[in-house]
Amino acid sequence: MTATSGFSLFRRRNRSIIPGFGLTLGITLTHLTLIVLIPLAALMLRPWDIGLSGFINQVTEPRVLAALRLSFSTAFAAAAVNAVFGLAVAWMLVRYDFWGKRVVDAIVDLPFALPTAVAGIALTSLYAPNGWVGQFLEPLGIKVAYTPLGVVVALTFIGLPFVVRTVQPVLEELDTELEEAAACLGASRLETFIRVIFPVIFPALLTGFALALARGVGEYGSVIFIAGNMPMVSEIAPLLIVIKLEQFNYAGAASVGIAMLILSFAMLLVINLLQRWTRRWAGV
């Protein structure tokens, strides 16, 4: 056996440094097919009982359009709020030591463990016109409960941990020597944050924003209590799907679900492309 043929045999036998690639690939594809692809295929096929024209009529109803607009706009607003304040919380937990830090760190994960219906009831009792917080906002003309603003509050509550837990590891691994070098070169704290720190953490921040946005679009339990569920005003798309199912309008419910799926996919695709561009721009 020549050296060239021996090297080729070695390459064929060691095409991957990960052991069990074929087995893990098969398990992954099988799991994704059973859990993701088959249910999505069933969802896509269901509305065709009413035809393309029926599908278009279902998703272009004024009530459906209003529900979709409310779900996506409030989810985007809540994710934007969480991007700002979630970054501040992550910064505080990483950069400062204070009494009760572990308690605060644990409270951040509370929306993960708390049932969403319980969160919705608690927020409604707080922000209702006669609630602990709402009674002070009502004289100022600010109404939270039973309005779209209440939906934003609920989605902000359940989406905060996604941003904090995504940005926090990146901040922990950030080399403080970069900040010291910027300070030695005469940069202010604001300039150091904008030009040195933010480009590094922005891809992670964008990931947390996308996770919070995706969670908010499909949220149901924490919203239905505080939203008021008034058609054309504060009715979210997931609730409209449930209403259509209760009316045995399965094709209509599936049509709304497909509309949400298409919009969510397009939205996440744009975010992923932006994230890839920012990683290249930041050199991460």
Disulfide bonds with the S-S distance in Angstrom:
none
